[in-house]
Amino acid sequence: MDEDSLADGQIRWPQPPQHGAGPIGLCVPPWAYDDRHLGQPIVPHLVAGPYHLVRNSKFLEQYRIEVVLCIRDPSELQFLRGRELAGIEFRFLDVPTDVFQTSILPHFAEANGIIAGLVAAGRNVLVCCSDGIDKSSAFVAAYLMEAYALRAQDAITFVQNHRYCATPSINGYRIKLAEYEPICAARAAAPAGEAMDTDAMNPLRRRAEDDPETDAVHAASFGGGPECRPIAAAHKRRVC
């Protein structure tokens, strides 16, 4: 556990990003391999980590977790399910693993609504997935994009600055976060209460309407190739 995040029994929340900040540089935190099995606070009231932390009563008590929001594949239902824990509410979003072929943006919007409501109420939420690396990291980044008007790359980097192992899949969630970027930008610029056609802002939807074969070509262009971690290359590391 990150002892620097706890001081005299009080949670030391990271400073949230400035609204519309960017570019955000990668500032590698003190990190050991086993830290991936722990949870890290990202912004006030939001902690990211793996699902198995629900069995860690010390962690739940120290971070005063009230809600667990788990992002899971439907095939994981038998493994990632609610537990009887006093004072803790479990919520689940079932998102297929085949992200590229799935409409993920509505799931981002649903999760953002849940997280925003909890944060506004001052309730601490653990956003997790099976390993806390891909799915949950992407959803935390999507929340930062909408809450703080960040670009996709900056939101991912901000998450990594606190949970270094956070790695949304390059052939899946990174693409979806990039598609979500213009929607968040439009929401940030729109007058309060004004409704928007988010489908019209989806670049894949626009390409499909213009050319039905474009989606297949676009999918093929991202197929193959090993998973990689491009953030470190995208932002020059600096000493904090």
C-alpha positions as CSV (number, residue, x, y, z in Angstrom):
1,M,0.0,0.0,0.0
2,D,1.2,3.5,-0.7
3,E,2.0,4.8,2.8
4,D,2.5,8.3,1.4
5,S,-1.3,8.3,0.7
6,L,-2.1,7.8,4.3
7,A,-1.0,10.3,7.0
8,D,-2.2,10.0,10.6
9,G,-5.2,7.9,9.6
10,Q,-6.2,10.5,7.0
11,I,-6.2,9.9,3.3
12,R,-3.8,12.1,1.4
13,W,-5.6,12.4,-2.0
14,P,-3.6,13.4,-5.0
15,Q,-4.1,16.9,-6.4
16,P,-6.6,16.6,-9.3
17,P,-5.5,17.9,-12.7
18,Q,-6.4,21.4,-13.7
19,H,-9.4,21.7,-16.0
20,G,-8.3,21.3,-19.6
21,A,-4.7,20.8,-18.6
22,G,-2.2,19.4,-21.1
23,P,0.0,18.0,-22.2
24,I,0.6,16.0,-19.0
25,G,4.0,14.5,-18.7
26,L,4.7,11.1,-17.4
27,C,6.1,11.4,-13.9
28,V,7.0,7.9,-12.8
29,P,6.0,7.4,-9.1
30,P,8.0,5.2,-6.7
31,W,6.9,1.8,-8.0
32,A,7.6,-1.8,-7.4
33,Y,6.2,-4.8,-9.3
34,D,4.0,-5.9,-6.4
35,D,2.4,-2.4,-6.3
36,R,0.2,-3.6,-9.1
37,H,-1.6,-5.8,-6.6
38,L,-2.5,-2.8,-4.4
39,G,-4.8,0.2,-5.1
40,Q,-3.8,3.8,-5.6
41,P,-5.8,7.0,-5.1
42,I,-6.1,8.9,-8.4
43,V,-8.2,12.0,-7.5
44,P,-10.2,12.7,-4.3
45,H,-12.7,9.9,-3.5
46,L,-11.5,7.7,-6.5
47,V,-9.2,4.7,-6.0
48,A,-8.1,2.4,-8.8
49,G,-6.9,-1.2,-8.4
50,P,-7.6,-4.9,-8.9
51,Y,-10.8,-6.6,-7.8
52,H,-9.1,-8.9,-5.2
53,L,-8.8,-5.8,-2.9
54,V,-12.4,-6.5,-1.9
55,R,-11.0,-9.2,0.3
56,N,-8.5,-6.9,1.9
57,S,-10.4,-5.4,4.9
58,K,-7.4,-3.3,5.9
59,F,-7.3,-1.6,2.6
60,L,-11.0,-1.0,2.5
61,E,-11.0,0.5,6.0
62,Q,-7.9,2.7,5.4
63,Y,-9.3,4.2,2.2
64,R,-12.9,4.1,3.7
65,I,-14.3,2.5,0.5
66,E,-18.1,2.8,0.4
67,V,-18.7,1.6,-3.2
68,V,-16.9,-0.9,-5.4
69,L,-17.5,-0.3,-9.1
70,C,-16.2,-3.3,-11.0
71,I,-15.8,-3.4,-14.8
72,R,-16.0,-7.1,-15.9
73,D,-16.4,-9.2,-19.0
74,P,-19.7,-11.2,-18.9
75,S,-17.6,-14.4,-18.8
76,E,-16.2,-13.2,-15.4
77,L,-19.5,-13.1,-13.7
78,Q,-18.8,-16.3,-11.7
79,F,-15.5,-14.9,-10.5
80,L,-16.1,-11.2,-10.0
81,R,-19.3,-10.9,-8.1
82,G,-20.6,-9.0,-5.1
83,R,-19.7,-10.0,-1.5
84,E,-21.5,-9.5,1.8
85,L,-19.4,-6.6,3.2
86,A,-20.9,-4.3,5.8
87,G,-21.2,-0.7,4.6
88,I,-19.9,-1.5,1.1
89,E,-22.1,-1.3,-2.0
90,F,-21.1,-3.3,-5.2
91,R,-21.9,-2.1,-8.7
92,F,-20.9,-3.9,-11.9
93,L,-20.7,-2.9,-15.5
94,D,-20.6,-5.9,-17.8
95,V,-18.4,-4.9,-20.8
96,P,-17.4,-7.5,-23.5
97,T,-13.7,-8.1,-23.9
98,D,-13.9,-7.6,-27.6
99,V,-13.8,-3.8,-27.1
100,F,-13.2,-2.9,-30.8
101,Q,-16.4,-4.6,-31.9
102,T,-18.5,-3.3,-29.0
103,S,-20.1,0.1,-28.4
104,I,-18.1,1.2,-25.4
105,L,-18.9,4.9,-25.3
106,P,-22.3,4.4,-23.6
107,H,-20.5,2.3,-20.9
108,F,-18.1,5.2,-20.4
109,A,-21.0,7.6,-19.9
110,E,-22.8,5.3,-17.5
111,A,-19.7,4.8,-15.4
112,N,-18.9,8.5,-15.4
113,G,-22.4,9.2,-14.1
114,I,-21.9,6.8,-11.3
115,I,-18.5,8.0,-10.3
116,A,-19.4,11.7,-10.6
117,G,-22.4,11.1,-8.3
118,L,-20.3,9.3,-5.7
119,V,-17.5,11.9,-5.8
120,A,-20.0,14.8,-5.5
121,A,-21.5,13.0,-2.4
122,G,-18.0,12.6,-0.9
123,R,-18.2,8.8,-1.1
124,N,-15.0,6.9,-1.8
125,V,-15.2,4.5,-4.7
126,L,-12.8,1.7,-5.8
127,V,-12.9,1.4,-9.6
128,C,-11.6,-2.0,-10.4
129,C,-11.4,-4.9,-12.9
130,S,-9.9,-8.4,-12.6
131,D,-6.3,-7.1,-12.6
132,G,-6.7,-3.3,-12.4
133,I,-4.6,-2.8,-15.5
134,D,-6.7,-2.5,-18.6
135,K,-10.5,-2.1,-18.2
136,S,-10.7,-0.1,-15.0
137,S,-7.7,2.1,-16.0
138,A,-9.6,3.0,-19.2
139,F,-12.8,3.8,-17.3
140,V,-10.9,6.0,-14.8
141,A,-9.3,7.8,-17.7
142,A,-12.7,8.3,-19.3
143,Y,-13.9,9.8,-16.1
144,L,-11.0,12.2,-16.0
145,M,-11.6,13.2,-19.6
146,E,-15.2,14.2,-18.9
147,A,-14.7,15.6,-15.3
148,Y,-11.5,17.6,-16.1
149,A,-11.8,18.1,-19.9
150,L,-8.6,16.2,-20.5
151,R,-7.5,14.7,-23.8
152,A,-7.3,10.9,-23.9
153,Q,-3.5,10.7,-23.8
154,D,-3.3,13.1,-20.9
155,A,-6.0,11.3,-18.9
156,I,-4.1,8.0,-19.4
157,T,-0.8,9.6,-18.4
158,F,-2.4,11.1,-15.3
159,V,-3.7,7.7,-14.2
160,Q,-0.2,6.2,-14.8
161,N,1.4,8.9,-12.7
162,H,-0.4,7.4,-9.7
163,R,-0.8,3.8,-10.8
164,Y,2.1,3.1,-13.1
165,C,0.9,-0.3,-14.3
166,A,-2.3,1.2,-15.8
167,T,-2.2,0.2,-19.4
168,P,-5.4,0.5,-21.5
169,S,-5.0,-1.9,-24.5
170,I,-3.6,-0.3,-27.5
171,N,-5.9,-2.2,-29.9
172,G,-9.0,-1.7,-27.8
173,Y,-9.5,0.9,-25.1
174,R,-7.0,3.4,-26.4
175,I,-9.0,3.6,-29.6
176,K,-12.3,4.0,-27.7
177,L,-10.8,6.7,-25.5
178,A,-9.7,8.6,-28.6
179,E,-13.2,8.3,-30.0
180,Y,-14.6,9.6,-26.7
181,E,-12.3,12.7,-26.7
182,P,-14.4,14.9,-29.1
183,I,-17.6,14.0,-27.1
184,C,-16.0,15.1,-23.8
185,A,-14.6,18.3,-25.5
186,A,-18.1,19.1,-26.9
187,R,-19.7,18.6,-23.5
188,A,-17.1,20.8,-21.9
189,A,-17.8,23.6,-24.4
190,A,-21.6,23.2,-24.5
191,P,-23.8,25.5,-22.3
192,A,-25.1,23.8,-19.2
193,G,-28.2,21.6,-19.9
194,E,-27.8,21.6,-23.7
195,A,-28.3,18.1,-25.2
196,M,-25.9,16.7,-27.8
197,D,-26.0,14.0,-30.4
198,T,-23.1,12.0,-29.2
199,D,-23.6,9.4,-32.0
200,A,-23.0,12.1,-34.6
201,M,-19.6,12.9,-32.9
202,N,-18.5,9.2,-33.0
203,P,-15.8,9.1,-35.8
204,L,-16.5,5.4,-36.5
205,R,-20.3,6.1,-36.9
206,R,-19.6,9.0,-39.3
207,R,-17.2,6.8,-41.4
208,A,-19.7,4.0,-41.5
209,E,-22.5,6.3,-42.7
210,D,-20.2,7.6,-45.4
211,D,-18.8,4.2,-46.5
212,P,-20.0,0.9,-45.1
213,E,-16.7,-0.7,-45.9
214,T,-14.7,1.7,-43.9
215,D,-15.2,0.1,-40.5
216,A,-13.8,-3.2,-41.8
217,V,-10.7,-1.5,-43.2
218,H,-10.3,0.5,-40.0
219,A,-10.5,-2.7,-37.9
220,A,-8.0,-4.4,-40.1
221,S,-5.6,-1.6,-39.8
222,F,-5.5,-2.1,-36.0
223,G,-5.4,-5.9,-36.1
224,G,-2.3,-7.9,-35.3
225,G,0.9,-6.7,-33.6
226,P,1.8,-7.3,-29.9
227,E,0.4,-5.3,-27.1
228,C,2.7,-2.5,-26.1
229,R,3.1,0.3,-23.7
230,P,3.5,3.5,-25.8
231,I,2.9,6.1,-23.1
232,A,6.5,6.2,-21.9
233,A,7.6,6.8,-25.5
234,A,4.8,9.4,-26.1
235,H,5.9,11.5,-23.1
236,K,9.5,12.1,-22.2
237,R,10.1,11.0,-18.6
238,R,11.0,13.7,-16.2
239,V,12.3,13.6,-12.6
240,C,9.7,14.6,-10.1
